[in-house]
Amino acid sequence: VQLQASGGGLVQAGDSLRLSCVASGRTFNRYRSVGWFRQAPGKEHEFVARFWWSAGSTTYADSVKGRFTISRDNARNTVYLQMNSLKVEDTAIYYCAAGSRTILSAATSASGYNQWGQGTLVTVSS
C-alpha cells in the first residue's frame, strides 16, 4: 500500500494550493480515518484535517478552519486538501495519512495512523 501526496509548491501569502493524495494497493474505504498532517522545521507532526471515512464527517484544526477544505473522490481513490488564504505559518511538509484501526478519540493524533505518504512541501512566502 502506498500513499502518494503531491501538489506542494512555493506560493505567496494569500494564495491557494490544492494537495492530492492517491492510494495505491488499497482503497481508502478500507480505512477508518484518512487525513492530512503537517510538520514544520523543528516541530512535531500537527493535525490539519481528516475524514472519518465511513460517515464522511470531517474535522479541522482550529488553525486552518475556514481556510482549508478536505474532500475526496472515491472513483479516483484520492483525497484532496484545498488550501486558501495561505499564511507564512502554513509552511510545512504536508503528509497524507490513513488509519485502519484509528479510534475516534485519536483521529487527530499522528499516532492514530498506520499508513503515511512521503510528504509534499508547501512554502508560503510573505
TORMINU-338886 format. One record per atom (N, C-alpha, C): residue in three letters; x, y, z; chain; atom name. Coordinates in nm, 3 decimals. Last residue first. Layout:
N
ATOM / type / X / Y / Z / mol / atom
ATOM / ala / X / Y / Z / A / CA
...
END
This chain:
126
ATOM / type / X / Y / Z / mol / atom
ATOM / ser / 0.613 / 3.566 / 0.241 / A / N
ATOM / ser / 0.539 / 3.688 / 0.278 / A / CA
ATOM / ser / 0.545 / 3.792 / 0.168 / A / C
ATOM / ser / 0.554 / 3.233 / 0.120 / A / N
ATOM / ser / 0.639 / 3.349 / 0.144 / A / CA
ATOM / ser / 0.554 / 3.472 / 0.171 / A / C
ATOM / val / 0.520 / 2.905 / 0.199 / A / N
ATOM / val / 0.443 / 3.028 / 0.180 / A / CA
ATOM / val / 0.532 / 3.145 / 0.216 / A / C
ATOM / thr / 0.558 / 2.588 / 0.081 / A / N
ATOM / thr / 0.631 / 2.703 / 0.131 / A / CA
ATOM / thr / 0.552 / 2.829 / 0.096 / A / C
ATOM / val / 0.513 / 2.253 / 0.122 / A / N
ATOM / val / 0.441 / 2.378 / 0.096 / A / CA
ATOM / val / 0.519 / 2.491 / 0.161 / A / C
ATOM / leu / 0.608 / 1.940 / 0.008 / A / N
ATOM / leu / 0.649 / 2.063 / 0.074 / A / CA
ATOM / leu / 0.566 / 2.182 / 0.027 / A / C
ATOM / thr / 0.466 / 1.633 / 0.092 / A / N
ATOM / thr / 0.486 / 1.731 / -0.014 / A / CA
ATOM / thr / 0.507 / 1.867 / 0.054 / A / C
ATOM / gly / 0.502 / 1.286 / 0.181 / A / N
ATOM / gly / 0.501 / 1.428 / 0.210 / A / CA
ATOM / gly / 0.524 / 1.514 / 0.088 / A / C
ATOM / gln / 0.467 / 1.015 / 0.152 / A / N
ATOM / gln / 0.604 / 1.067 / 0.162 / A / CA
ATOM / gln / 0.611 / 1.216 / 0.191 / A / C
ATOM / gly / 0.206 / 0.881 / 0.364 / A / N
ATOM / gly / 0.267 / 0.914 / 0.238 / A / CA
ATOM / gly / 0.401 / 0.980 / 0.261 / A / C
ATOM / trp / 0.139 / 0.617 / 0.595 / A / N
ATOM / trp / 0.178 / 0.754 / 0.567 / A / CA
ATOM / trp / 0.234 / 0.767 / 0.427 / A / C
ATOM / gln / -0.055 / 0.434 / 0.816 / A / N
ATOM / gln / -0.008 / 0.441 / 0.678 / A / CA
ATOM / gln / 0.018 / 0.586 / 0.643 / A / C
ATOM / asn / -0.158 / 0.448 / 1.068 / A / N
ATOM / asn / -0.054 / 0.349 / 1.044 / A / CA
ATOM / asn / 0.000 / 0.349 / 0.901 / A / C
ATOM / tyr / -0.256 / 0.679 / 1.316 / A / N
ATOM / tyr / -0.249 / 0.645 / 1.173 / A / CA
ATOM / tyr / -0.132 / 0.551 / 1.147 / A / C
ATOM / gly / -0.247 / 0.776 / 1.570 / A / N
ATOM / gly / -0.366 / 0.700 / 1.532 / A / CA
ATOM / gly / -0.364 / 0.650 / 1.389 / A / C
ATOM / ser / -0.034 / 0.939 / 1.602 / A / N
ATOM / ser / -0.019 / 0.801 / 1.649 / A / CA
ATOM / ser / -0.139 / 0.714 / 1.611 / A / C
ATOM / ala / -0.125 / 1.188 / 1.533 / A / N
ATOM / ala / -0.045 / 1.114 / 1.436 / A / CA
ATOM / ala / -0.032 / 0.967 / 1.474 / A / C
ATOM / ser / -0.460 / 1.263 / 1.615 / A / N
ATOM / ser / -0.325 / 1.235 / 1.662 / A / CA
ATOM / ser / -0.251 / 1.153 / 1.559 / A / C
ATOM / thr / -0.720 / 1.275 / 1.560 / A / N
ATOM / thr / -0.643 / 1.396 / 1.531 / A / CA
ATOM / thr / -0.499 / 1.383 / 1.580 / A / C
ATOM / ala / -0.826 / 1.038 / 1.642 / A / N
ATOM / ala / -0.826 / 1.065 / 1.499 / A / CA
ATOM / ala / -0.755 / 1.194 / 1.461 / A / C
ATOM / ala / -0.869 / 0.936 / 1.888 / A / N
ATOM / ala / -0.729 / 0.957 / 1.848 / A / CA
ATOM / ala / -0.716 / 0.998 / 1.703 / A / C
ATOM / ser / -1.136 / 0.895 / 1.914 / A / N
ATOM / ser / -1.073 / 0.987 / 2.009 / A / CA
ATOM / ser / -0.928 / 1.018 / 1.973 / A / C
ATOM / leu / -1.182 / 0.697 / 1.724 / A / N
ATOM / leu / -1.230 / 0.833 / 1.702 / A / CA
ATOM / leu / -1.161 / 0.933 / 1.792 / A / C
ATOM / ile / -0.903 / 0.498 / 1.635 / A / N
ATOM / ile / -1.021 / 0.518 / 1.718 / A / CA
ATOM / ile / -1.056 / 0.666 / 1.715 / A / C
ATOM / thr / -0.779 / 0.329 / 1.354 / A / N
ATOM / thr / -0.792 / 0.455 / 1.428 / A / CA
ATOM / thr / -0.918 / 0.452 / 1.514 / A / C
ATOM / arg / -0.701 / 0.126 / 1.200 / A / N
ATOM / arg / -0.750 / 0.091 / 1.333 / A / CA
ATOM / arg / -0.767 / 0.214 / 1.420 / A / C
ATOM / ser / -0.613 / 0.234 / 0.969 / A / N
ATOM / ser / -0.706 / 0.121 / 0.957 / A / CA
ATOM / ser / -0.764 / 0.080 / 1.092 / A / C
ATOM / gly / -0.558 / 0.554 / 0.860 / A / N
ATOM / gly / -0.558 / 0.467 / 0.975 / A / CA
ATOM / gly / -0.660 / 0.357 / 0.962 / A / C
ATOM / ala / -0.341 / 0.750 / 0.664 / A / N
ATOM / ala / -0.462 / 0.669 / 0.671 / A / CA
ATOM / ala / -0.450 / 0.573 / 0.789 / A / C
ATOM / ala / -0.226 / 1.068 / 0.551 / A / N
ATOM / ala / -0.216 / 0.951 / 0.638 / A / CA
ATOM / ala / -0.349 / 0.879 / 0.643 / A / C
ATOM / cys / -0.016 / 1.300 / 0.386 / A / N
ATOM / cys / -0.145 / 1.234 / 0.400 / A / CA
ATOM / cys / -0.124 / 1.106 / 0.478 / A / C
ATOM / tyr / 0.169 / 1.580 / 0.493 / A / N
ATOM / tyr / 0.160 / 1.436 / 0.477 / A / CA
ATOM / tyr / 0.015 / 1.392 / 0.477 / A / C
ATOM / tyr / 0.361 / 1.857 / 0.413 / A / N
ATOM / tyr / 0.227 / 1.805 / 0.435 / A / CA
ATOM / tyr / 0.223 / 1.657 / 0.400 / A / C
ATOM / ile / 0.598 / 2.055 / 0.559 / A / N
ATOM / ile / 0.579 / 1.936 / 0.475 / A / CA
ATOM / ile / 0.443 / 1.879 / 0.513 / A / C
ATOM / ala / 0.522 / 2.408 / 0.565 / A / N
ATOM / ala / 0.550 / 2.279 / 0.628 / A / CA
ATOM / ala / 0.553 / 2.172 / 0.519 / A / C
ATOM / thr / 0.362 / 2.710 / 0.623 / A / N
ATOM / thr / 0.479 / 2.647 / 0.563 / A / CA
ATOM / thr / 0.516 / 2.520 / 0.638 / A / C
ATOM / asp / 0.174 / 2.849 / 0.753 / A / N
ATOM / asp / 0.130 / 2.723 / 0.694 / A / CA
ATOM / asp / 0.247 / 2.648 / 0.629 / A / C
ATOM / glu / 0.280 / 3.093 / 0.821 / A / N
ATOM / glu / 0.285 / 2.986 / 0.922 / A / CA
ATOM / glu / 0.228 / 2.853 / 0.874 / A / C
ATOM / val / 0.210 / 3.249 / 0.605 / A / N
ATOM / val / 0.350 / 3.207 / 0.620 / A / CA
ATOM / val / 0.360 / 3.089 / 0.717 / A / C
ATOM / lys / -0.103 / 3.129 / 0.474 / A / N
ATOM / lys / -0.024 / 3.216 / 0.559 / A / CA
ATOM / lys / 0.119 / 3.162 / 0.568 / A / C
ATOM / leu / -0.352 / 3.121 / 0.218 / A / N
ATOM / leu / -0.235 / 3.064 / 0.285 / A / CA
ATOM / leu / -0.157 / 3.171 / 0.361 / A / C
ATOM / ser / -0.617 / 3.118 / 0.119 / A / N
ATOM / ser / -0.569 / 3.223 / 0.210 / A / CA
ATOM / ser / -0.448 / 3.176 / 0.289 / A / C
ATOM / asn / -0.672 / 2.761 / 0.100 / A / N
ATOM / asn / -0.692 / 2.900 / 0.056 / A / CA
ATOM / asn / -0.638 / 2.996 / 0.161 / A / C
ATOM / met / -0.631 / 2.445 / -0.001 / A / N
ATOM / met / -0.579 / 2.541 / 0.096 / A / CA
ATOM / met / -0.590 / 2.681 / 0.038 / A / C
ATOM / gln / -0.774 / 2.137 / -0.018 / A / N
ATOM / gln / -0.776 / 2.271 / -0.079 / A / CA
ATOM / gln / -0.736 / 2.371 / 0.028 / A / C
ATOM / leu / -0.673 / 1.830 / -0.038 / A / N
ATOM / leu / -0.673 / 1.936 / 0.063 / A / CA
ATOM / leu / -0.663 / 2.068 / -0.011 / A / C
ATOM / tyr / -0.819 / 1.514 / -0.128 / A / N
ATOM / tyr / -0.763 / 1.646 / -0.160 / A / CA
ATOM / tyr / -0.761 / 1.734 / -0.035 / A / C
ATOM / val / -0.777 / 1.177 / -0.207 / A / N
ATOM / val / -0.819 / 1.276 / -0.109 / A / CA
ATOM / val / -0.747 / 1.405 / -0.140 / A / C
ATOM / thr / -0.878 / 0.916 / -0.424 / A / N
ATOM / thr / -0.795 / 1.035 / -0.398 / A / CA
ATOM / thr / -0.860 / 1.122 / -0.292 / A / C
ATOM / asn / -0.995 / 0.727 / -0.591 / A / N
ATOM / asn / -0.923 / 0.686 / -0.470 / A / CA
ATOM / asn / -0.826 / 0.795 / -0.426 / A / C
ATOM / arg / -1.157 / 0.799 / -0.793 / A / N
ATOM / arg / -1.013 / 0.815 / -0.818 / A / CA
ATOM / arg / -0.929 / 0.770 / -0.698 / A / C
ATOM / ala / -1.399 / 0.752 / -0.675 / A / N
ATOM / ala / -1.369 / 0.685 / -0.801 / A / CA
ATOM / ala / -1.220 / 0.690 / -0.833 / A / C
ATOM / asn / -1.397 / 0.924 / -0.456 / A / N
ATOM / asn / -1.390 / 0.780 / -0.434 / A / CA
ATOM / asn / -1.350 / 0.706 / -0.561 / A / C
ATOM / asp / -1.248 / 1.195 / -0.374 / A / N
ATOM / asp / -1.303 / 1.142 / -0.499 / A / CA
ATOM / asp / -1.288 / 0.990 / -0.490 / A / C
ATOM / arg / -1.287 / 1.438 / -0.114 / A / N
ATOM / arg / -1.244 / 1.310 / -0.165 / A / CA
ATOM / arg / -1.313 / 1.277 / -0.296 / A / C
ATOM / ser / -1.149 / 1.704 / 0.088 / A / N
ATOM / ser / -1.253 / 1.643 / 0.006 / A / CA
ATOM / ser / -1.200 / 1.512 / -0.049 / A / C
ATOM / ile / -1.101 / 1.965 / 0.315 / A / N
ATOM / ile / -1.065 / 1.830 / 0.275 / A / CA
ATOM / ile / -1.181 / 1.771 / 0.197 / A / C
ATOM / thr / -1.005 / 2.297 / 0.306 / A / N
ATOM / thr / -1.117 / 2.204 / 0.288 / A / CA
ATOM / thr / -1.063 / 2.069 / 0.244 / A / C
ATOM / phe / -0.906 / 2.590 / 0.488 / A / N
ATOM / phe / -0.873 / 2.463 / 0.423 / A / CA
ATOM / phe / -0.999 / 2.376 / 0.413 / A / C
ATOM / arg / -1.034 / 2.802 / 0.612 / A / N
ATOM / arg / -0.940 / 2.829 / 0.502 / A / CA
ATOM / arg / -0.910 / 2.702 / 0.422 / A / C
ATOM / gly / -1.197 / 2.714 / 0.811 / A / N
ATOM / gly / -1.245 / 2.825 / 0.729 / A / CA
ATOM / gly / -1.155 / 2.857 / 0.611 / A / C
ATOM / lys / -0.927 / 2.610 / 1.006 / A / N
ATOM / lys / -1.071 / 2.609 / 0.987 / A / CA
ATOM / lys / -1.115 / 2.734 / 0.911 / A / C
ATOM / val / -0.666 / 2.606 / 1.074 / A / N
ATOM / val / -0.697 / 2.605 / 0.930 / A / CA
ATOM / val / -0.846 / 2.613 / 0.902 / A / C
ATOM / ser / -0.650 / 2.608 / 1.349 / A / N
ATOM / ser / -0.562 / 2.699 / 1.275 / A / CA
ATOM / ser / -0.593 / 2.705 / 1.125 / A / C
ATOM / asp / -0.810 / 2.403 / 1.439 / A / N
ATOM / asp / -0.858 / 2.541 / 1.452 / A / CA
ATOM / asp / -0.778 / 2.638 / 1.365 / A / C
ATOM / ala / -0.827 / 2.130 / 1.213 / A / N
ATOM / ala / -0.756 / 2.201 / 1.318 / A / CA
ATOM / ala / -0.807 / 2.345 / 1.321 / A / C
ATOM / tyr / -1.134 / 1.962 / 1.139 / A / N
ATOM / tyr / -1.024 / 2.052 / 1.102 / A / CA
ATOM / tyr / -0.955 / 2.105 / 1.228 / A / C
ATOM / thr / -1.309 / 1.682 / 1.021 / A / N
ATOM / thr / -1.261 / 1.759 / 1.136 / A / CA
ATOM / thr / -1.143 / 1.841 / 1.090 / A / C
ATOM / thr / -1.599 / 1.531 / 0.871 / A / N
ATOM / thr / -1.467 / 1.593 / 0.866 / A / CA
ATOM / thr / -1.437 / 1.668 / 0.996 / A / C
ATOM / ser / -1.769 / 1.231 / 0.769 / A / N
ATOM / ser / -1.757 / 1.351 / 0.853 / A / CA
ATOM / ser / -1.613 / 1.401 / 0.852 / A / C
ATOM / gly / -1.815 / 0.999 / 0.638 / A / N
ATOM / gly / -1.789 / 1.117 / 0.557 / A / CA
ATOM / gly / -1.774 / 1.245 / 0.638 / A / C
ATOM / ala / -1.846 / 0.760 / 0.758 / A / N
ATOM / ala / -1.951 / 0.860 / 0.781 / A / CA
ATOM / ala / -1.935 / 0.981 / 0.690 / A / C
ATOM / ser / -1.617 / 0.627 / 0.676 / A / N
ATOM / ser / -1.748 / 0.567 / 0.651 / A / CA
ATOM / ser / -1.860 / 0.668 / 0.665 / A / C
ATOM / trp / -1.397 / 0.808 / 0.752 / A / N
ATOM / trp / -1.430 / 0.770 / 0.616 / A / CA
ATOM / trp / -1.572 / 0.722 / 0.595 / A / C
ATOM / trp / -1.354 / 1.100 / 0.874 / A / N
ATOM / trp / -1.394 / 0.973 / 0.931 / A / CA
ATOM / trp / -1.466 / 0.904 / 0.816 / A / C
ATOM / phe / -1.098 / 1.292 / 0.735 / A / N
ATOM / phe / -1.228 / 1.231 / 0.712 / A / CA
ATOM / phe / -1.242 / 1.113 / 0.807 / A / C
ATOM / arg / -0.918 / 1.582 / 0.857 / A / N
ATOM / arg / -0.936 / 1.439 / 0.834 / A / CA
ATOM / arg / -1.082 / 1.407 / 0.802 / A / C
ATOM / ala / -0.643 / 1.813 / 0.898 / A / N
ATOM / ala / -0.782 / 1.781 / 0.864 / A / CA
ATOM / ala / -0.795 / 1.631 / 0.842 / A / C
ATOM / val / -0.404 / 1.849 / 1.063 / A / N
ATOM / val / -0.462 / 1.953 / 0.979 / A / CA
ATOM / val / -0.611 / 1.927 / 0.955 / A / C
ATOM / phe / -0.180 / 1.794 / 1.334 / A / N
ATOM / phe / -0.301 / 1.757 / 1.263 / A / CA
ATOM / phe / -0.356 / 1.876 / 1.185 / A / C
ATOM / glu / 0.166 / 1.795 / 1.308 / A / N
ATOM / glu / 0.048 / 1.869 / 1.351 / A / CA
ATOM / glu / -0.071 / 1.826 / 1.267 / A / C
ATOM / his / 0.464 / 1.651 / 1.424 / A / N
ATOM / his / 0.352 / 1.644 / 1.330 / A / CA
ATOM / his / 0.231 / 1.715 / 1.391 / A / C
ATOM / glu / 0.682 / 1.897 / 1.581 / A / N
ATOM / glu / 0.617 / 1.768 / 1.569 / A / CA
ATOM / glu / 0.511 / 1.771 / 1.458 / A / C
ATOM / lys / 0.953 / 2.095 / 1.441 / A / N
ATOM / lys / 0.828 / 2.075 / 1.516 / A / CA
ATOM / lys / 0.775 / 1.934 / 1.495 / A / C
ATOM / gly / 1.165 / 2.155 / 1.279 / A / N
ATOM / gly / 1.186 / 2.153 / 1.423 / A / CA
ATOM / gly / 1.064 / 2.129 / 1.506 / A / C
ATOM / pro / 0.965 / 2.279 / 1.021 / A / N
ATOM / pro / 1.100 / 2.250 / 1.068 / A / CA
ATOM / pro / 1.113 / 2.260 / 1.219 / A / C
ATOM / ala / 0.633 / 2.132 / 1.039 / A / N
ATOM / ala / 0.722 / 2.245 / 1.014 / A / CA
ATOM / ala / 0.861 / 2.212 / 1.069 / A / C
ATOM / gln / 0.424 / 1.906 / 0.910 / A / N
ATOM / gln / 0.538 / 1.917 / 1.000 / A / CA
ATOM / gln / 0.626 / 2.032 / 0.956 / A / C
ATOM / arg / 0.084 / 1.799 / 0.904 / A / N
ATOM / arg / 0.196 / 1.876 / 0.853 / A / CA
ATOM / arg / 0.304 / 1.883 / 0.959 / A / C
ATOM / phe / -0.167 / 1.576 / 0.780 / A / N
ATOM / phe / -0.087 / 1.632 / 0.888 / A / CA
ATOM / phe / 0.022 / 1.717 / 0.825 / A / C
ATOM / trp / -0.482 / 1.467 / 0.674 / A / N
ATOM / trp / -0.360 / 1.540 / 0.644 / A / CA
ATOM / trp / -0.298 / 1.589 / 0.775 / A / C
ATOM / gly / -0.651 / 1.144 / 0.654 / A / N
ATOM / gly / -0.635 / 1.286 / 0.682 / A / CA
ATOM / gly / -0.502 / 1.343 / 0.638 / A / C
ATOM / val / -0.888 / 0.904 / 0.724 / A / N
ATOM / val / -0.789 / 0.949 / 0.627 / A / CA
ATOM / val / -0.773 / 1.100 / 0.645 / A / C
ATOM / ser / -1.002 / 0.626 / 0.907 / A / N
ATOM / ser / -0.981 / 0.770 / 0.902 / A / CA
ATOM / ser / -0.870 / 0.801 / 0.803 / A / C
ATOM / arg / -1.039 / 0.358 / 0.840 / A / N
ATOM / arg / -1.136 / 0.427 / 0.924 / A / CA
ATOM / arg / -1.124 / 0.578 / 0.909 / A / C
ATOM / tyr / -1.007 / 0.204 / 0.517 / A / N
ATOM / tyr / -0.952 / 0.272 / 0.634 / A / CA
ATOM / tyr / -1.064 / 0.339 / 0.713 / A / C
ATOM / arg / -1.120 / 0.118 / 0.293 / A / N
ATOM / arg / -1.076 / 0.013 / 0.384 / A / CA
ATOM / arg / -1.017 / 0.072 / 0.512 / A / C
ATOM / asn / -1.160 / 0.331 / 0.134 / A / N
ATOM / asn / -1.275 / 0.288 / 0.212 / A / CA
ATOM / asn / -1.243 / 0.169 / 0.302 / A / C
ATOM / phe / -0.928 / 0.368 / -0.011 / A / N
ATOM / phe / -0.944 / 0.442 / 0.112 / A / CA
ATOM / phe / -1.061 / 0.392 / 0.196 / A / C
ATOM / thr / -0.795 / 0.057 / -0.131 / A / N
ATOM / thr / -0.885 / 0.172 / -0.144 / A / CA
ATOM / thr / -0.903 / 0.238 / -0.008 / A / C
ATOM / arg / -0.467 / -0.031 / -0.207 / A / N
ATOM / arg / -0.579 / -0.046 / -0.115 / A / CA
ATOM / arg / -0.667 / 0.076 / -0.129 / A / C
ATOM / gly / -0.294 / 0.019 / -0.412 / A / N
ATOM / gly / -0.283 / -0.108 / -0.342 / A / CA
ATOM / gly / -0.395 / -0.135 / -0.244 / A / C
ATOM / ser / -0.263 / 0.364 / -0.358 / A / N
ATOM / ser / -0.249 / 0.251 / -0.450 / A / CA
ATOM / ser / -0.232 / 0.124 / -0.367 / A / C
ATOM / ala / -0.412 / 0.677 / -0.318 / A / N
ATOM / ala / -0.378 / 0.549 / -0.256 / A / CA
ATOM / ala / -0.369 / 0.442 / -0.364 / A / C
ATOM / val / -0.314 / 1.010 / -0.343 / A / N
ATOM / val / -0.368 / 0.893 / -0.412 / A / CA
ATOM / val / -0.320 / 0.767 / -0.341 / A / C
ATOM / cys / -0.377 / 1.329 / -0.262 / A / N
ATOM / cys / -0.321 / 1.207 / -0.205 / A / CA
ATOM / cys / -0.391 / 1.089 / -0.270 / A / C
ATOM / ser / -0.304 / 1.671 / -0.331 / A / N
ATOM / ser / -0.373 / 1.546 / -0.364 / A / CA
ATOM / ser / -0.301 / 1.431 / -0.296 / A / C
ATOM / leu / -0.362 / 2.015 / -0.258 / A / N
ATOM / leu / -0.283 / 1.894 / -0.244 / A / CA
ATOM / leu / -0.369 / 1.772 / -0.277 / A / C
ATOM / arg / -0.380 / 2.324 / -0.396 / A / N
ATOM / arg / -0.458 / 2.203 / -0.371 / A / CA
ATOM / arg / -0.363 / 2.083 / -0.368 / A / C
ATOM / leu / -0.347 / 2.660 / -0.284 / A / N
ATOM / leu / -0.289 / 2.538 / -0.337 / A / CA
ATOM / leu / -0.386 / 2.425 / -0.312 / A / C
ATOM / ser / -0.351 / 3.020 / -0.304 / A / N
ATOM / ser / -0.415 / 2.890 / -0.279 / A / CA
ATOM / ser / -0.332 / 2.778 / -0.341 / A / C
ATOM / asp / -0.230 / 3.320 / -0.133 / A / N
ATOM / asp / -0.254 / 3.233 / -0.248 / A / CA
ATOM / asp / -0.321 / 3.102 / -0.204 / A / C
ATOM / gly / -0.165 / 3.445 / 0.099 / A / N
ATOM / gly / -0.291 / 3.479 / 0.038 / A / CA
ATOM / gly / -0.328 / 3.392 / -0.081 / A / C
ATOM / ala / 0.181 / 3.454 / 0.040 / A / N
ATOM / ala / 0.073 / 3.463 / 0.137 / A / CA
ATOM / ala / -0.054 / 3.511 / 0.068 / A / C
ATOM / gln / 0.282 / 3.269 / -0.250 / A / N
ATOM / gln / 0.284 / 3.387 / -0.166 / A / CA
ATOM / gln / 0.166 / 3.382 / -0.068 / A / C
ATOM / val / 0.442 / 2.946 / -0.282 / A / N
ATOM / val / 0.338 / 3.044 / -0.313 / A / CA
ATOM / val / 0.355 / 3.164 / -0.220 / A / C
ATOM / leu / 0.583 / 2.655 / -0.393 / A / N
ATOM / leu / 0.615 / 2.785 / -0.334 / A / CA
ATOM / leu / 0.510 / 2.886 / -0.378 / A / C
ATOM / gly / 0.424 / 2.336 / -0.324 / A / N
ATOM / gly / 0.500 / 2.431 / -0.402 / A / CA
ATOM / gly / 0.527 / 2.557 / -0.323 / A / C
ATOM / gly / 0.233 / 2.029 / -0.365 / A / N
ATOM / gly / 0.300 / 2.134 / -0.291 / A / CA
ATOM / gly / 0.376 / 2.228 / -0.382 / A / C
ATOM / gly / 0.132 / 1.818 / -0.508 / A / N
ATOM / gly / 0.065 / 1.946 / -0.517 / A / CA
ATOM / gly / 0.129 / 2.059 / -0.441 / A / C
ATOM / ser / 0.095 / 1.493 / -0.348 / A / N
ATOM / ser / 0.152 / 1.586 / -0.446 / A / CA
ATOM / ser / 0.078 / 1.719 / -0.438 / A / C
ATOM / ala / 0.143 / 1.170 / -0.209 / A / N
ATOM / ala / 0.098 / 1.308 / -0.196 / A / CA
ATOM / ala / 0.167 / 1.396 / -0.299 / A / C
ATOM / gln / 0.050 / 0.850 / -0.210 / A / N
ATOM / gln / 0.133 / 0.943 / -0.287 / A / CA
ATOM / gln / 0.073 / 1.081 / -0.278 / A / C
ATOM / leu / 0.073 / 0.565 / -0.028 / A / N
ATOM / leu / 0.002 / 0.691 / -0.036 / A / CA
ATOM / leu / 0.096 / 0.791 / -0.103 / A / C
ATOM / gln / 0.055 / 0.216 / -0.089 / A / N
ATOM / gln / 0.131 / 0.342 / -0.095 / A / CA
ATOM / gln / 0.035 / 0.460 / -0.100 / A / C
ATOM / val / 0.085 / -0.119 / 0.000 / A / N
ATOM / val / 0.000 / 0.000 / 0.000 / A / CA
ATOM / val / 0.089 / 0.125 / 0.000 / A / C
END
